[in-house]
Amino acid sequence: MIDRDGYRPNVGIILCNAKNEVFWGKRIRQHSWQFPQGGIKHGETPEQAMYRELMEEVGLAPKHVKILGRTREWLRYEVPSNWVRRDWSSHYKGQKQIWFLLRLVGRDCDVCLRSSEHPEFDAWRWSQYWVPLNSVIEFKREVYKQALEELSRFLHSPPKQEEESRVAG
């Protein structure tokens, strides 16, 4: 499903833990790291697509996360022509994405990269929220930066109890 401007509707997911670290998945057989993302199927809302992609790519169900926020508008990036699949129409330009910021309320062991028949990631890690984006494929970096900047307003500092125990320790 490509819109009249040549962009495929898509969702992006920034998953953070209680320390406000973010989930990065390593693409299978590649040296690039990215956030979970995927296309919106016909008839799906962005939120429904986000939950489906979260299960397919990370193995997490809605009970494992809490939505903290989402981008107000679509964020777009263009895909270089040598990356475009031949079966897509000739007017395909790239992706338009709604980004979600989620908090993991489950445990790290709930993450399962093999929950679908076609896994996207072969490793994952937690990183600081503002980690340099040089490990992200170049044509996606600006959208990642925009999503992180817009959604950072939904982050809260760690719960006071954690903070006090760190100070006391």
Sequence and secondary structure as in RCSB ss.txt:
>XXXX:A:sequence
MIDRDGYRPNVGIILCNAKNEVFWGKRIRQHSWQFPQGGIKHGETPEQAMYRELMEEVGLAPKHVKILGRTREWL
RYEVPSNWVRRDWSSHYKGQKQIWFLLRLVGRDCDVCLRSSEHPEFDAWRWSQYWVPLNSVIEFKREVYKQALEE
LSRFLHSPPKQEEESRVAG
>XXXX:A:secstr
   TTSEEEEEEEEEE TTS EEEEEETTSS EE  EEE  TT  HHHHHHHHHHHHH   GGGEEEEEE SS E
EEE  GGGS TTS TT  EEEEEEEEEEE S GGG  TTSSSS SEEEEEEE TT  STTS GGGHHHHHHHHHH
HGGG     HHHHHHHHH 
